[in-house]
Amino acid sequence: MHPPVEGCTITFMDEISLSGLVFFGTHGVNTVENALGQRFGVDVTLWLDLSRAAESDDLDNTVSYSAVYKLIRAEMEGEPSKLLEHLAGRLLQRILRHDKRISEARVRLSKLNPPLKGSTTGEVAVVLQRARGWVEPEG
């Protein structure tokens, strides 16, 4: 790795991405969505400094994407939300509270086959992006 340069501050903003995740859930406003369920797509980006992990090759120096996946799955397969916006907010809260090294997170949440009259294909999505200060610490 490069040695520090005197008088120079470098800010790292690295990313961990989980893309193309698909879950089955019963979220939605319509009673048929709650009864039958549907497929949802999730893409998550985490911003954090990964320089220690890049140097050490040690899992303790990064955020485990496996652990983040389990958080996402628990929310997606858990208590139903009526709105995509609410569910995306729940995901962001869980993710940002999971590890204080995550400085910012972005969630793209989509209904892969939304109940739109006259449409048999397509998707609808919401995107929320928040910094760590957006959530109150648990406890």
Secondary structure in CASP SS format (residue, H / E / C, confidence):
PFRMAT SS
TARGET T0000
AUTHOR 0000-0000-0000
METHOD secondary structure of the structure
MODEL  1
M C 1.00
H C 1.00
P C 1.00
P C 1.00
V C 1.00
E C 1.00
G C 1.00
C C 1.00
T C 1.00
I C 1.00
T C 1.00
F C 1.00
M C 1.00
D E 1.00
E E 1.00
I E 1.00
S E 1.00
L E 1.00
S E 1.00
G E 1.00
L E 1.00
V E 1.00
F E 1.00
F E 1.00
G E 1.00
T C 1.00
H C 1.00
G C 1.00
V C 1.00
N C 1.00
T H 1.00
V H 1.00
E H 1.00
N H 1.00
A H 1.00
L H 1.00
G C 1.00
Q E 1.00
R E 1.00
F E 1.00
G E 1.00
V E 1.00
D E 1.00
V E 1.00
T E 1.00
L E 1.00
W E 1.00
L E 1.00
D C 1.00
L C 1.00
S H 1.00
R H 1.00
A H 1.00
A H 1.00
E H 1.00
S H 1.00
D C 1.00
D C 1.00
L H 1.00
D H 1.00
N H 1.00
T C 1.00
V C 1.00
S C 1.00
Y H 1.00
S H 1.00
A H 1.00
V H 1.00
Y H 1.00
K H 1.00
L H 1.00
I H 1.00
R H 1.00
A H 1.00
E H 1.00
M H 1.00
E C 1.00
G C 1.00
E C 1.00
P C 1.00
S C 1.00
K C 1.00
L C 1.00
L H 1.00
E H 1.00
H H 1.00
L H 1.00
A H 1.00
G H 1.00
R H 1.00
L H 1.00
L H 1.00
Q H 1.00
R H 1.00
I H 1.00
L H 1.00
R H 1.00
H H 1.00
D C 1.00
K C 1.00
R C 1.00
I C 1.00
S C 1.00
E E 1.00
A E 1.00
R E 1.00
V E 1.00
R E 1.00
L E 1.00
S E 1.00
K E 1.00
L C 1.00
N C 1.00
P C 1.00
P C 1.00
L C 1.00
K C 1.00
G C 1.00
S C 1.00
T C 1.00
T C 1.00
G C 1.00
E C 1.00
V E 1.00
A E 1.00
V E 1.00
V E 1.00
L E 1.00
Q E 1.00
R E 1.00
A E 1.00
R H 1.00
G H 1.00
W H 1.00
V C 1.00
E C 1.00
P C 1.00
E C 1.00
G C 1.00
END
